[in-house]
Amino acid sequence: MSQIHSPAELEAFRKGILSQRDPKKPCITLCSGSACQASGSAEVALNLEAEIQKQGLSGAVDIRRTGCHGYCERGPIIISNPEGICYFNISPDDVPEIVTKTVKEKKIVERLLYTEPETGEKITHEDEIPFYKHQERLVFGDNVKIDPKSIEDYLAIGGYAALAKALFGMSAEQVLEEVQKSNLRGRGGGGFPAGRKWEGSRSAPEPIKYVIVNADEGDPGAYMDRSLLEGNPHSILEGLTIGAYAIGAHEGFIYVRQEYPLAVENVNRAIRKAEELGFLGKNILGSGFDFTVTVHQGAGAFVCGESTALMTALEGRVGEPRPKYIRSNIKGLWDRPSVLNNVETWANVPLIINNGADWFTRFGTEKSSGTKIFALVGKINNTGLVEVPMGITLRDIIYKIGGGIPGGKKFKAVQTGGPSGGCIPEALLDLGVDFDELAKAGSMMGSGGMIVMDEDTCMVDVARYFIDFLADESCGKCVPCREGTRQMLKILTNITEGRGKEGDIELLEELSETAKEAALCALGKSAPNSFLSTLHYFRDEYEAHIKEKRCPALSCKELIAFYIDPEKCQGCGSCLRKCPAEAIIGGKKLIHIIDQDKCTKCGTCFEVCPTKFAAVTKISGVPVPAPVPEAERTVIKQSKEK
């Protein structure tokens, strides 16, 4: 492929691609993001190729292996075009039937369609499925249309048109003004206005400036940036190049976690292809603007998601934060002006340039424009990636899109913002999700993790888990974070294990205040958030653990016990056979008992006891009833067994 030297050549190249594509030609789109690959999409792809060849359809049917479609709970996912028939949970064995019935005979394989849980209705098309219907997929929607390894696919849907418009139709100042007018706020955590950050770097006197993509996505349960980099890397490159033009930078970096091999592979390939066609490198599209991009793989340190730690790592040193006496957009990488935004923020830039700031602000709220991608995980029926307009309520996300809580359990809380965020209770389910409203509720947007919890979740243990994570990930440079998180973890662990005492809550609050005031970086300053938010909304659980040595959620292992009710036990032996600790005493048709000294509290007996008997119960905070004396454990009569 030869380089493109003008917008006219770009448009001619795009038309050439489209002219070679028949929109009526059958095309099977297969989700091949990391989540679906883990579910077997690679094997499905091999079977598709073999089956198409076997049925004599080679050349007559295209296969497009795309990035993540979002509905990870139902992967692998196939869309059969041009009809748009959507199939879920595809196995390699389903492939012959799909090719024969749907591709050749234009019939629907009903068992592979989405089934509405309440009505049993079969839904054929993706945009009619509740999970997708209530979303607004501005950024993430193109994932289903393109093969991330094909720059031609990206160009066919209008890719790099925004870059050409910026370079030839707008001055750098006009690009900056449009981004400012759009009120695009950083999607990586703090929600700082992108345009204001860009303006600071552009106005800085230092002539050498940098633009950086923060793809060091380390929040537990979060994988939005990974899926964008995997599925649509050119959109990030295009946004980054436009940002570089706006601030006067000629060099950019993508800092990505080493744990994201597919994202690294796809973005490196995208850079090579963009250089070949003239979208990166010297004299981009004949505009005279030069810009290069380098991928840097991080070593997996959570703290490197913090801007100064990330830049220190890019410089080849240990990734530790440094004091922000001067903001990094003025004095960042190698002490030069550096604009750092996360993957999703950069992917929004081409949309704003193509459609205008006024269009962008139609979505979201007055102070939080556009959409946000969330990783919806935890105790939720429909796990996956969802893109919604800012301001949508938590209730709509969890129930309309997420499908509610599995097993008829009761919703308890949702944690937003990763380990540095907070837990929001049921009483605030109608809270609008944007930067400011989440902050008022004691949480934050963060990068977009959203972990749903049900009635079986202990909120004290949730705080302990996230403090444990942050204590382990602390770089250790400052005392308030290094020692503060360790002490908080020690106290919380004692509370969950029944060793909590009066004054622990007050001591935790004091440690939290110290960390928030004195820690060097955002990791330490926000580390207490999980504790503070759970204490604010679930103080009664802390008090039950400390005063009554009781876990209301029956979750904390050291505070629970399992007991077999002699009135319900039918002597079936299920628990006896499955107990890994051999802690159950009994015999055929005899009432069973649990030896509390041997019991490891693994819960196996509780899980395997037949539902119709429900003889094994889980208790906390009350004495375990004395076991039935052996002399009284009479043989269960046949009539009772029936």
N, C-alpha and C positions, 0 to 999 in steps of 0.2 A: 504494500500500500504506500502510495506517495503522500507527502505532506500536503495539508490544505492551507492555502495562503490568503484566504479572504472569506468573508461571510457568504459571498456569492458561490464560491467553490464548496463551502460547507453545505449550503442549501442544495446544490447540484448533487453532491455526494449523498445527502439524505434522500433525495428523490430517486437516485439510482438504487439505493437499498430497497426503498418501498416498491419500486417498479419490478423488482425481482421476487416480490413476495405476494402470494395469492391469499387474500384474507379468507377465502373459502376453503383453502387447503386444510385438511385435518391436522391438528397439532395437539399433542398430548403434553401438557405442562405438569411437571412433577416437582414438588417441593423437595429441595436438596440441601436445605440449611442444616446446621449441626444437629438440631433437635430431631429432624426427620431422618437424618443419616443414622442417628442412634436408634431409630425405630425401624431401620432396614430399607431406606429409600435407595441406597446404592444397589442392593440386590433386585429391587423392583425395576430400576433402570436397566440393568443387564437383561432381565427377563423381557422387558419391553422391546429392546433392540432385537433379541433373539426371536420373539414372537412375530414381530413385524416382518422380519426376514422370512420366517417360516411360512407366513400366510401370503407371501408374494407382494407385500406392500412397501418394499424398500423404495424410497424416493417419493412415494405417494403420501407418506405420513411423516411429519416432523416430530421430534422429541425435544422439548425445551426443559432443561434442568435449571430451575430457578432458585432464588434464595427463599428464606422463610416466608410462609403465608400467614403466620401469626397464630393459627389455631393449633398449637402444639399438642394439646390434649388428644387431637384426632389424627395425628400424622401416622404414616405418610399420606399426603393429599395429592390427588390428581384432578386436573381440570381438563376435560375433553372439549377442545374448541373445533370449529367455530360455535358450536351449540352452547358452550359454557356449562356443561354438566359437571358437577362437582362430586367427587367420591372421597370417602374418608377411611382411615385405618386400612390402607391397602397393604396386602401381603403379596409376595411374589406369585403365590398360587392364584391370585385374582386376575393376573394379567391376561391370560388367554381369553377369559370371558369378556373382559373390557375391550380387547382388540376385536374379537369376533362380533359381539353384540352392539357395542357403542360405536366403534370406528367403522366397521363394515356394514352393519345392518341398521345403524342409527336408532338402536333401541336402548332403553335405560336398564341398568342393573340395579334394581330397587334396593337390594340388601346392602348396597354400598353407599346409599344416599344418607344424608342427615335425617334423623328421625326426631321430630318434636317430642320431648319427654312427656308432656301432659296430654297431648291429643293423639300422638302416634302418627301425625301427618308426615309424609315424606317430602322433603324440600330439595329441589333440583339444582338451583343456582345459588352461588355463593352470597350474592348481595341480598338474598331473601332469608338467610339464616340469621337468627337473632344475634349471634356472636359478632357477625359482620355488619348487620343492618343498623346497629346503633353506634357505629364508629364513624369517624371522618378521616379517612386514610389519605391525607395530602402527601405526606412524606413516605409512608410505608407502602402505599398502594402500588407503586411501580415494581415492587419486588416480585409480584406475581406475573409481570409482563415480560421480564427480561432474563436472559442467561447472564449472570454476572461476569462470565468469562468472555462475553461478546460485546465489544464496543459498538458493533453494528446494531445490536438490539437497543442499546441506549440511545444511539443517534436516531433510530427509527421512531422513538417516542418523543423526540424533540430535544434530546440531550445536547449540551453545549451551546444551545441557542442563547441561553442567558449570558454565557461568557462572551459570545460574539456581540450581543446587544450592549453589554457593559463596555467592552473594549472599543467598539466603533460607534456606539450611539450615546454614550454617557461619559462624562468626565469622572475622574476618581471622586471628586467632591459630590457629584450627583449620586454616585453609587452609595457613598457614605450617608448622604442625606436620605436616600430611600430606605436604607436599613434602619436609620434612626426613626424615621417616620412610621415604620412598621411596628415599632416597639417590640422587636424580637429580643427576648430575654434568654440568657444562657440556659440551656437545658441540662447542664451538668451538675447543678447543685444549688448555688446561691441565687440564681435568677438575675444576675447583673445585666443591665441593658447592653446588648452586643454593640449597638451603634456608638454608645458612649465610650466603651472600651476601645473600639477601633479609632475613634476620634483622638483619644489620648495618645495612641501610638503614631498616628499620622502627624499630629502636631509636635511630637518630640523632635528636638533638633538633630539627634543622632541620625545620620543618613542610612545606616544599615539597620534593617528591621526584619522581623521574622513573624510568620504565622504558623500556628501549631494546632494539630488535632489531638485532643485528649481522648484516646481510646483505651485508657487504663481503667476499665470498668470492673471494679472489685466488690461491689455490694452483693451480699448473698442473695441469690434469687434473681439478679438483674442480668439481662442479656440483650438489651435493646440495641446498644451500639455495635455489639458483635454482629447481630443479625443485619443491621444496615450495611456494615462494612462487607459482610459476606455477600449480601444480596444485591447491593447497588453501589459499588465503590466509586463509580464515576460521578455520582451526584455529590459525594463528599469532595472529590478532587475538583469538581467544577466550582463548588461553593468556596473552597479554599483558595482557588486561583482568583476568583472575583474579590475575595477579601484581601488578598495580597496586592491586587491592583489598586484597591481603595486606599490602602495605607502606605503604599510605596515599598512593599517588600518584594524581594526577588528569590527568596529561599523559604521553603516550608518543610515541616516535619510532621510525621504521623507517629505518635507514641502509642504503641499497641501492646497489649499483654501477650506474653509468649504463649500463654495457654489458649490462644485463639489461632491455631494453625491455619484453618480454612480462611479466616479473615485476612491473615497475613499473605497467604498465597494469592487470594483474589485481588487484594489492593496492589500488590507488587505487579501482577499481570496487568491490571488496569493502568498503572503508571507507565509501563513499557508501551502499551498500545496507544495511550494518549501522547506519548513522546513521538511515536512513529507517525501519527497523523498530524502532529503540530499543535496539540492542545496544551502541551507542556514543553519546556525547553526554551530555546532561543527564538525570538521574534514570533511569538504565538499568533497564529492565524495572519501573519503579515502585519501585525499591529505595532511592532517594535518593542513590545513588552516581553521581558524574559522572566521565567519562573521555573524553578526545579523543586521536586519533592523527594524527601528521603524518609524511608520507613525505619523506625527504631523500635526494636523489641525490648520491652521491659522484663524485669526478672520476677514479676508477680508480687511486688510489695504494694500493699493496699495504700500506704501513705503516699505513693507516687501519683495517686490521683489528685493530690494537692498541687497547686500550680507551681510553687517554688521548688518542691521536692522533685516534681517531674522535670523541670528545667535543669536542676542540678544533675539528675540522672542523664539527661540528654548531653550534658557537658562531659560525661564520662566519669563522674564521681558518684559516691554513695548517695542514693536518693533520700536526702534529709531536707526538711523544710528550713527556710531561713527567714529572718525577720522581714516584715513588709513595711519598712520605713518609707520606701518608695514602691508604688505599685509596679507589678511586672510588665504592664503595658507601657511603662516608661523605662524601667530598668529590669529586664528579665533575663532571657537566655544570653549568656556571655555579656551581661550588663547592658544589653541593647533592648530597644522597645520590642515587645513580643506580645502578639495577640494569641491567647490560648482560649479556644472554645471546644466543646465536646463534639462528637460525631454528629449527633442529631441537630445541633445548632448550625453547623456548616451545611448540612443537607437541606435546611430551610432556605438558605440564601438564593439558590437558583429560582425557587418558587417566587420569592419576593421580587427579584429582578424581572422575571418573565411576566408576572401578573400584576405587579405594583403593590405598594404598601397599603393602599386603600382596600384592595381585594383581601390582603392578608389579615387586616384588622377586622374584617367581617366575622372572622372566627375567634372564639374565645371571649374574654372580658376586656373592659377598658384598660386595665393595668396589666393584663396577661393575655397578649394576643396569640392567635394561632392555635395549634394543637400540641398535644404531648403524647409520646409513646410510653406506655407503662408495661412492665412485666407483671402480669397478674398471676400470682402463684399462691401456694399454701392450701388451706382448707376451702377450696372453691371447685365447682364442677367443671368449669371451662378454663383451664390454665392456658396461658399463651401471652402473646404480645398484642396489646390493644392501643389504637391511636384515637384519641377523643379530643373534642374541643375543650380548651380551658374553661373552667366554670361548671362543667358537668358535675353532678352530685356523686358522692361515693356510692349511694344507693343504686343509682343507675348503672355504674360500672360493675358493682358486685352482683346485682340481681338481673338486670336486663342483658348485660354482656356476659358476665361470669356465670350466670345460671344458678346463683345461690350456693348454699352450703350443702355438701354431700351428706347423705344418710339422714336427712331430716334434722340435723343438728342445728343448734341456735348460734347465730353470729355473735361473736364477742368483741372483736377488735380488728382493725387493719393497721398494719405498720407501714408507713410511707417514709421514703427518704433514706433507706438503707440503715446501717448500724448507727448513723448519726441522726436519724430521724426520730419519730415518736409514734406511739400507738394511739389510735383514735377509737373511741368506744361507740357502741350502738346508738347512743343518744345523739351523736353527731353525724349519723349516716346521711343526712340531707345537706351536709356541708358541701359547698361548691369547691371543686378541686382547682385551685390556682396557687401561685406563689404566696400571696398575702394571706389568704384564708387558712391555708395549712399552717403558716407560721403563727397565726393567732391561736390556733388549736394546740400549739406546743409541738408541732411536727415541722416537716419541710418537704419540698418537692423532691430534692435530691436528684439523682440521675433518672429515677422513675421506677424504682422497685416498689412493689405493692404486695405485701404478704398478708393474706387473710387468715384469721384465727377463729376457731369455734369454741364452744363451751368447755371443751376438754383441755384448753390451753391455760397453763398457769402463767399469769402475767409477771410474777416475781421471777420465775424461771426464764421468761423471755428476756427480761432485763439482764439477768445473769449471763445468758447466752451471748447477747450483743456486747456486753462489757468484756466478756472473755475474748471475743473476737478482736475487739479494739485493743485490749491489753497485749494480745499476742502480736498485733500488727503495728503497735507503737514503735517508732524508730528509736526511742529511748533518749533523744537529744535533750528534752526538757523534763525537769522533775515533776511538775504537776501532772503531766500525761503519763510518764513512765511509772512513777510511784503511785499516783492517784488512782489510775485504773486498776492497778494490782490490788490496792487496798479495798477499792470498791468491790472487786471480784471476790476477794476473801470474805468480806462481810455478807455479800449476797449469797455466796455458796453456803456459808454457815446458816443463813436464814432458810434456804431451801432444804437443808439437811437436818433441820430441827434444832440447831444450836444458836438461833437468833436470840437476842436479848434486848431488854429495854434500853433505849438510847441509840440503837443501830440506825434507825431511820434518820435521826437528827445528825448522826455522824456522816451518813451517806450524803445528806443534803449539804453539809459543810464541805465535804470533799468535792462535791459537784460544783459548788460556788467557786471554790479555789481553782478548779480546772478551767471553768468557763472564763474566769478573769485572767489567769496567769499562763495558760498553755501557749506555746509558741505558734501553733498552726490550728487550722480548722478541725483536724482530727481530734486533738485534745480538747478544744473548746466545746465541741459538740458531743464528745463521748458520753457525758452524763444524760443526754436527752432521752435515751430509752428508759433509764431509771426514773427521771423526773416526770415523764409523761405517764408512765404506768403508776407511779405513786399518786399523781394528781387524780387520775380517773379510777384507780383500783386500790386505793389505800386500805380498804377493808381486807384485801387479800394479804397485804403485808402484815397487818395486825393479827390476822388469823394464824399466819405462819409463826409469828413471834410469840404471841400470847397463848395461843391454844395448841401450838405445834400441829397445826392442821392445814392441809392444802385443799382449799375449796374445789379446785378443779380435779382433784384426785390424780395429780400428775407427778408431783415430786416423790421420787422413789423412796427416799428415807422416811417419808411421812405417811406412807400408805401400807396397807396390809391386805392380803387376800384371805377370804374366809368362805368355807363351804357350809351353806345352810342345811342342817340335817333334815329340815322339813321338806326341802326341795330335791335333795340328792336322790338319784335313782340308782346309784351304784353301777352306772354304765361303764365306768373305767376309762373314759376319754382323757380326763385330766391325769389319771395315774400313768397311762401309757406315754403321754407327751411331756410330762414334767422332766426337764433336763437335770434338775437338782435332786431327783428322787425324794422329794420332800412330801409326797402324798402317801398317806397310809390308807389301805383299804383292800378290798377283795371283791370278787364277783358278787353282785347283789348286796353288798355291804355299804353302809353309809361311810363316805370317805372323809378324812380330815387332813389338814395341812399342818405339818411340823414347822412351826414358825421359826425355830432355830435353824432349820435347813433351808427355808424358803429364801430365794434370791430376788424375789419380787419382779420376776421377768414378765409376768402376766400371761404366760402360756395357758395356764389352767382357765383363766378368765376368757381367753379367746376360743378355746376348743370346747368349752362346756356347751352342749346343745342348747340352742335358743329356747326350745320348748320347755326346758327344765330351768335354765338360768339360775343354777344352784350356787355358782361361784360369784361372790360379790367383792367389790373393792371398797375399803373403808379408810378413813383418815381422821385422826384426832380423837378417836374413841378407843377404849380398850377392845382388843380382839376377844370375842366370846370364847370361853373355855371350850376346848374340844370335847366332843362326846366321849365319855369313858368307854373303853373297849368293851366292857361287859354290857353296855347298853346299845352298842352298835349292832342291833339285831338284823338278821337277814330280811331284806325287803321282800315282801310278799308279792307273788305273781300278780295279784289283783291290783296292788298299788303300782306295779311297773306298767301295767296296761293303762 
